[in-house]
C-alpha cells in the first residue's frame, strides 16, 4: 500500500507504476528480514527479485536497457523499499546511485562506460564502490587510501583492505579506490568479483542494518589490466551528488514503517484499565500527531530539493548545501519519529514480537552515513558567514 505521504509526490502514470513495483518488492523483502538479521548478509532472494523485475537497470539510459529514472523517481522507490526492509533498500540504493552517477557525470571515458553499461543492462549486474578503510574511516573525511596500486609493465598490482563494502558477497563488480604510486594520485579500479586475489571476509557484526552484509573486501596481489583504472582523482570532485539522497530516503521509509506500526498498535491495544484503545488517550494522539508533522515536513523538504535537481539541471552546482541539509535534517527527523513510535508502543516495543526494536536499531545507522552532521553544519555556517 502506498502511504499518503508518498501519494502527494507521484506526478504521472510512470511514477505510479514504478512505485507499485517497489511496493511489491517491499512486501517480499519484509518477509525475509528475520533471515537477514540472523545471517548478517544481503539476501540472495532479494537480489534475485530485484534483477527479475529489472530494478537494478532502472538508472541506465534507455539504449542500455534502463529507464533513465530521475532523482525523484529513485527516491520514491527507495523510500518504499525501505518500508519493507531498510537494510535491503540502503544496499541496493548504493548500486542505483553509482549507476546514476556514472550515467550523468561522465567520470569515465565514453567507450569504457558504454561497454560497462551494456553489460549491466544485458546481464542485470550489480556494482558498488569500495572506499572505506580501517585507518582512514569515511572517504568523505579526506584520508588517503592505504590500498596501493603499483604499476608493473602493462598491469597494476593492487593490495589492501576495504571495510563497509555493502553487499560484498553478492556484487558482480567492485569499484575500488587505491593510491596509485606512479601517478601520486587516488584512482578507482573496476574489478570483477571472480578476479584472483579478491576475497570477502565476513566481518559485519553491527547491531544495525545487518542485512546489508557490509563485509571487508580483501585484495591480495590482484593483477589488473591498465583499462581497469577507470577514474583518477575522482575523490577530489566537488560536484554535488543528488543520488546520495537515497540515504535519507531509506531512513524516511524506515520511519514511515515505524509510524504505521505504531498507529496500528495504538488502535488495537486496549489495557483493561481503559474503555477504549490507547489511540484515544490524549498523550498518544499527541505523539501520533507529532510523528505525522515531522514526516510531512521531511517529505516536502526532500522531494522539493529532488524536484529542483530534476527540473533545473543548470542549477545543480549550487545545490550542494541543500542536498547535504536534506540528509542531515531528514535522517535526524527519522530517528525522532522512530523514537516516538517506540514511546507509543511502550515496553512492548522492545519485544522481538514487534518490528519496533529493529526500526530503532536501523534508523540509528543513518547518523553515520555521509555527509556527517558536523560537516553539514560547518558548510551551512560557512555559507551564512559569507552571505552577510
Beta strands, then each sheet from edge to edge (+ up, - down):
strand 1: 127-130
strand 2: 148-152
strand 3: 155-165
strand 4: 173-180
strand 5: 185-192
strand 6: 198-201
strand 7: 215-225
strand 8: 229-232
sheet 1: 1+ 4+ 2+ 3- 7+ 6-
sheet 2: 1+ 4+ 5- 8+
end
